[in-house]
Amino acid sequence: MLALAACGPSAAELRTAKTATYTADSMKLLKLASEAAQNEHYKIGEVDAADDSFMTVPIFYGPEGDLQSAGSEGVVHISDRSVRVSFIVKVIEIDSRQAMIAVTPKTFQVITGSPKPRELAPDDPNLPPFVRGRADALAMAIYNYARPYLAK
């Protein structure tokens, strides 16, 4: 278990990545964030250039974080408490010279017997921990891509 913990970013590194400010323009940062997301094996879905944001294509995961991919006919077999996860990546302008990048999970959980999945807010206590972990990993990847544009 210690070997796994040593591979990921420390809490301080993650905090730095999430609070970093950059001096590049928002379109450049959005492009870098998109490249980082694709490098992390996320497909880019809806892009909102006016809002300086994009959303990754939703992926289904089992309750414990195992990937539930589509079968030969494109149908995903899901189970109780499976979650559909996508990430909203947004460039937030601080002022005319600096911006931040936020990664927010957009998650829906399947509940057996319910007619539709329930949305889980990013701070919902029912949000599986692996969703936050994936959001943190994406934030760290984006930080690494945008590092040359860090504000001094």
C-alpha positions as CSV (number, residue, x, y, z in Angstrom):
1,M,0.0,0.0,0.0
2,L,2.9,2.4,0.7
3,A,4.2,1.9,-2.9
4,L,0.9,3.0,-4.3
5,A,0.8,6.1,-2.1
6,A,4.3,7.1,-3.1
7,C,3.4,7.2,-6.8
8,G,0.7,9.9,-6.6
9,P,1.0,13.5,-5.8
10,S,1.3,14.7,-2.2
11,A,-1.5,16.8,-0.7
12,A,0.7,19.9,-1.0
13,E,1.4,19.2,-4.7
14,L,-2.3,18.7,-5.4
15,R,-3.2,21.9,-3.5
16,T,-0.6,23.7,-5.6
17,A,-2.1,22.2,-8.8
18,K,-5.7,23.2,-7.9
19,T,-4.8,26.8,-6.9
20,A,-2.2,27.6,-9.6
21,T,-2.6,30.7,-11.6
22,Y,-1.4,31.1,-15.2
23,T,-0.5,34.0,-17.4
24,A,-1.6,32.5,-20.8
25,D,-4.8,33.6,-22.4
26,S,-7.9,31.5,-21.8
27,M,-8.0,29.8,-25.2
28,K,-4.4,28.6,-24.8
29,L,-5.1,27.3,-21.3
30,L,-8.3,25.6,-22.6
31,K,-6.3,23.9,-25.4
32,L,-3.6,22.8,-22.9
33,A,-6.3,21.4,-20.6
34,S,-7.9,19.5,-23.5
35,E,-4.5,18.0,-24.5
36,A,-3.9,16.9,-20.9
37,A,-7.4,15.3,-20.6
38,Q,-6.9,13.4,-23.9
39,N,-3.5,12.3,-22.6
40,E,-5.3,10.9,-19.5
41,H,-7.5,8.9,-21.9
42,Y,-10.6,11.1,-21.7
43,K,-12.5,12.0,-24.8
44,I,-13.5,15.7,-25.1
45,G,-17.2,16.2,-25.4
46,E,-19.1,19.5,-25.4
47,V,-16.8,22.5,-25.7
48,D,-18.2,26.0,-24.7
49,A,-15.6,28.5,-26.0
50,A,-17.8,31.4,-24.8
51,D,-17.6,30.0,-21.2
52,D,-13.9,28.8,-21.6
53,S,-14.9,25.3,-20.7
54,F,-15.3,21.8,-21.9
55,M,-16.8,18.6,-20.6
56,T,-15.3,15.1,-21.0
57,V,-17.5,12.4,-22.5
58,P,-19.2,10.4,-19.7
59,I,-17.8,7.1,-18.7
60,F,-19.6,4.5,-16.5
61,Y,-17.8,3.0,-13.5
62,G,-18.9,0.3,-11.1
63,P,-19.4,1.3,-7.4
64,E,-15.8,0.5,-6.6
65,G,-14.3,2.3,-9.6
66,D,-14.0,-0.5,-12.1
67,L,-14.6,0.6,-15.7
68,Q,-17.9,-0.5,-17.2
69,S,-17.3,-0.2,-21.0
70,A,-19.7,-0.8,-23.9
71,G,-20.0,-4.3,-25.3
72,S,-20.1,-5.3,-28.9
73,E,-23.5,-3.6,-29.5
74,G,-22.5,-0.4,-27.7
75,V,-24.6,-1.2,-24.6
76,V,-23.0,-0.6,-21.2
77,H,-24.1,-3.2,-18.6
78,I,-24.4,-1.3,-15.3
79,S,-25.2,-2.4,-11.8
80,D,-26.7,-0.9,-8.7
81,R,-24.7,2.2,-7.5
82,S,-22.8,2.4,-10.8
83,V,-21.8,6.0,-11.6
84,R,-21.7,7.9,-14.9
85,V,-18.8,10.4,-14.6
86,S,-17.7,13.3,-16.7
87,F,-15.5,16.3,-15.8
88,I,-16.2,19.9,-16.4
89,V,-12.9,21.7,-17.0
90,K,-13.2,25.5,-16.9
91,V,-10.7,28.4,-17.2
92,I,-11.6,31.0,-14.7
93,E,-10.2,34.5,-15.4
94,I,-8.9,36.2,-12.3
95,D,-8.0,39.4,-14.0
96,S,-6.9,40.5,-17.5
97,R,-3.5,38.8,-17.0
98,Q,-4.2,35.7,-14.9
99,A,-6.4,32.7,-14.9
100,M,-7.0,29.4,-13.0
101,I,-8.3,26.1,-14.2
102,A,-11.0,24.2,-12.3
103,V,-11.9,20.5,-12.7
104,T,-15.3,19.6,-11.4
105,P,-16.9,16.1,-11.6
106,K,-20.4,15.8,-13.0
107,T,-21.7,12.5,-11.6
108,F,-24.9,10.5,-11.8
109,Q,-25.5,7.4,-9.8
110,V,-27.7,4.5,-10.8
111,I,-30.1,3.3,-8.1
112,T,-31.9,0.1,-8.7
113,G,-35.7,0.7,-8.8
114,S,-35.3,4.4,-9.4
115,P,-36.7,5.7,-12.8
116,K,-33.6,7.9,-13.4
117,P,-30.1,8.3,-12.0
118,R,-29.6,10.8,-9.2
119,E,-27.0,13.5,-9.6
120,L,-24.2,13.6,-7.0
121,A,-22.8,17.1,-6.3
122,P,-19.0,17.3,-6.0
123,D,-19.4,17.7,-2.2
124,D,-22.0,15.0,-1.8
125,P,-21.0,12.4,0.9
126,N,-22.3,9.6,-1.4
127,L,-19.8,10.5,-4.1
128,P,-17.5,7.6,-4.4
129,P,-13.9,8.5,-3.4
130,F,-12.5,7.3,-6.7
131,V,-14.4,10.1,-8.5
132,R,-12.5,12.8,-6.5
133,G,-9.3,10.8,-7.1
134,R,-9.9,10.9,-10.9
135,A,-10.7,14.6,-10.7
136,D,-7.5,15.3,-8.7
137,A,-5.5,13.2,-11.2
138,L,-6.9,15.2,-14.1
139,A,-6.2,18.5,-12.3
140,M,-2.6,17.4,-11.7
141,A,-2.2,16.4,-15.4
142,I,-3.5,19.8,-16.5
143,Y,-1.2,21.6,-14.1
144,N,1.8,19.7,-15.5
145,Y,0.8,20.6,-19.1
146,A,0.3,24.3,-18.2
147,R,3.3,24.6,-15.9
148,P,5.3,26.8,-18.4
149,Y,2.6,29.5,-18.0
150,L,2.6,29.6,-14.2
151,A,2.3,33.1,-12.8
152,K,5.3,34.2,-11.0
